[in-house]
Amino acid sequence: MGLREWSLLVLLSVLWGASFFFFKVLVAELPTLTIVLARLGLGAILLNIVVLARRVTLPRDAKRWREFLVMGFLNNALPFVLLVWSETKISSGLASILNATTPLFSVLIAHFYSANERLTWYRGFGVFFGLLGVLLLMGPSLLVNAGGDQLLPELVCLFTALVYAVAGIYGRRFKDLPALSVATGQLTASAAMLLPLALLIDHPWNLPNPSVHAWEAIIGLAVLSTALAYIIYFRLLASAGATNVLLVTLLVPISAVLLGVLFLNEEFTVQTLAGMSLIAAGLAAIDGRLPAAIGEQLRGSRA
C-alpha cells in the first residue's frame, strides 16, 4: 500500500473508532433502538443518494433482498443494538477493544466451515494471544462479579464480535455484486427491519428533544461513521485488497480509546494497555505478514 492507502486506512479506523464515542454520548439521552435506527436510517438514505449519483444498480429480485435482510440483521441491526446497550454499562474504549476480537472468531469459524482456510500455526498463536488479552481485560469481572455490572456487557461485546464474524462468512455470497450495492442493500434492509421495533418499543415521538451534542453525535454516526466510512472502505477494498483492509481492526480500538480518554474522561489503565496489546499481537499473528517479515529478516541475517 502507498501513502494514500495508508492515510485512508488510518482515516477509516478513526471514523469507525469514533462510532463507539458517538454511541457513548447518545446513550445518556436516547434509548438503544432509537440510536441505532438513527444511524441506520440516515446512513441508508445517504448511501442510496450515492448509489443514484453513481448510477449503481441495486438488485431487484426477492431472493437477494431476503439475503440483504439476513446480512443487515447480522452485520448492522443486531451488533449495533448490542454495542449500544453494552456502552450503557462499560466504557467506549473497552467495548471497542473487545469488539476488535472479531478476526479471532472469524478464524475459528472459517476453520470449520471453509475447506481452504484451516488454522495455521500463526493463526493458532494469534487466537491464543487474543484470548489471553480478553481474559486480562475481563479479569476483575470474571473473578469478582459485582452483580454482573461489568461481566454481562463484556460478554455481550464478545458475542457481538462473534456475530460480526458470522456476518463475514455469510457475506461471501455477495461476491458477484458491487460492494457499494451490498452496503446500501444491507443498510436499507436493516433500517426497514428496525423501524417498526423502534416505533413500537421506544415511542420516539414521546422522547425529549435531544441536546445539540446528541444531534451532533447522530450526524457524526450517520454521515462520518457510516456513509463516509463505507465509501472509504470500498475504495480501499478496490485499491488495496481485502487482506490489507483487515488491518483496520488493529487501529480502531486506538482511536476509540483515545477519544474516550480525551473527551469522556474514561480511565486508561495499565491492564487495558496490556490487554489491548495482547489482542493486537494476536491480530498481527493472524494477519501473518509481520511474523513472515520477521522470519525473513532472521533468515537474511543468518545468511
Secondary structure as UniProt FT lines:
FT   HELIX           3..26
FT   TURN            27..29
FT   HELIX           32..54
FT   HELIX           62..72
FT   HELIX           73..77
FT   HELIX           78..86
FT   TURN            87..89
FT   HELIX           92..99
FT   TURN            100..101
FT   HELIX           102..113
FT   TURN            115..116
FT   HELIX           121..143
FT   TURN            147..150
FT   HELIX           151..170
FT   HELIX           171..174
FT   TURN            175..176
FT   HELIX           179..202
FT   HELIX           204..206
FT   HELIX           212..219
FT   HELIX           220..228
FT   HELIX           229..240
FT   HELIX           242..245
FT   TURN            246..247
FT   HELIX           248..263
FT   HELIX           270..287
FT   HELIX           289..302
//
